[in-house]
């Protein structure tokens, strides 16, 4: 049985920061390099709602819809013919401990289980998506607010750098695993307001301390879509 995953990723919010490449070097899987945008290495805090998740086309009855918060970096890998554009999720947060253990065991992911919540408020004029979690009893939170018009984005815009990623990579010790990411082009909302109240150094890594006071490089909010995630394949070059 091939352990591919399908689900809907909805109301996807990305808070993007510039970060020195040497800070994230230890998180790079072998055979990957940082993918830079205009010379900048970037890292993203991502929140989204996961709905209708299936594993190998089977809906798991014990698994409810949930929110997920990720911290991810952007990489590229040369496959012998061309450069593949990918993403490395270095931290994943969800609320369900059993699901976190199952995913980490079967899919070699790095989920941690923490109390999480999300809320999407929609009016006739705007949409606001809020993602929060608790770490050591302290609330961490970020939100974005936009108008209601979701439209295709220009492939030449920097938003394509963050959203057009065909592969994910996982670092497991000295091994590197690659999985395919497939979805239709996401429609983009225009962000009008946002706020971030997250202690990156306490939650993720003391080396990320500068993100606590840094203004985001960009903020993206998209409706999302159904996403197909392929089976992990070990790569050796």
NORSUL-V897015 format. One record per residue. NEAR is the number of other C-alpha atoms within 10 Angstrom. D_LAST is the distance of its C-alpha to the last C-alpha in Angstrom with 2 decimals. Layout:
NEAR;D_LAST  NEAR;D_LAST
This chain:
4;25.96  10;23.12  14;23.18  17;22.89  17;25.07  22;27.53  20;29.87  19;31.66  22;30.61  19;33.88  23;35.26  22;31.94  29;32.60  27;30.10  23;31.29  21;28.94  19;28.98  19;27.70  19;26.15  12;24.95  17;21.17  10;21.61  12;23.28  18;20.34  11;17.68  8;17.96  15;17.16  19;13.76  21;10.95  19;8.02  16;5.66  21;9.02  17;12.11  22;15.73  21;17.07  15;20.51  13;23.71  7;26.11  8;24.52  15;24.85  20;22.43  22;23.81  28;24.20  24;26.17  21;28.62  21;28.77  28;31.52  25;32.04  23;33.97  19;32.29  18;34.57  15;34.75  20;31.58  18;30.72  14;28.23  13;27.73  13;30.69  10;32.90  14;34.78  11;34.94  7;38.66  7;38.30  14;35.88  13;37.73  12;36.58  17;35.36  22;34.15  23;30.79  25;30.01  19;26.46  20;25.13  21;21.94  25;19.85  25;18.09  25;14.51  22;12.36  21;8.76  13;8.15  12;7.43  8;8.47  6;12.02  9;12.80  12;12.32  17;12.53  21;15.13  26;15.01  25;16.98  24;16.72  22;20.03  20;20.72  17;24.19  18;25.90  20;29.65  20;31.89  20;35.25  17;34.93  14;34.07  11;33.74  16;31.30  19;29.19  17;29.05  13;28.33  14;25.47  13;23.88  11;24.30  10;23.20  15;20.64  15;19.27  20;20.70  18;22.67  24;26.11  16;29.24  17;32.65  16;35.25  15;38.39  21;37.48  18;39.53  19;39.36  13;42.11  14;42.28  10;45.63  14;46.56  9;49.74  7;51.00  9;49.68  16;46.46  19;43.72  21;42.73  22;39.79  20;39.79  23;37.14  22;38.04  23;37.34  15;38.87  15;37.30  8;39.63  8;42.52  11;41.72  14;41.21  17;38.20  18;38.59  21;37.64  22;39.09  24;39.08  22;41.98  22;42.03  17;44.28  18;44.12  13;42.88  15;39.26  13;38.16  11;35.10  15;33.33  10;32.74  12;29.15  8;29.71  9;30.65  13;28.55  16;28.81  14;26.33  15;23.69  20;24.13  16;24.83  18;22.66  19;19.43  15;17.85  20;15.22  22;15.34  29;12.88  25;14.06  19;13.57  13;15.00  8;15.33  7;12.14  13;10.48  20;9.18  19;10.90  21;11.33  18;14.81  17;16.73  19;19.75  16;22.64  17;26.07  11;28.70  14;29.15  20;30.88  15;34.34  22;34.97  23;37.99  17;39.53  20;39.41  13;42.86  12;42.64  17;40.25  12;40.38  18;37.99  13;39.32  20;36.30  21;35.86  19;32.14  14;32.48  13;34.30  15;32.36  14;28.76  12;28.29  11;30.89  12;28.56  18;29.16  14;32.87  13;33.15  17;32.39  13;35.70  12;37.77  11;35.52  13;36.41  15;33.62  14;31.94  14;32.52  19;33.53  21;32.58  28;34.39  23;33.65  18;35.13  20;31.84  18;31.63  18;30.38  18;26.63  17;24.49  20;21.52  19;19.25  17;18.14  20;15.19  13;12.18  13;9.58  13;5.91  10;3.78  11;0.00
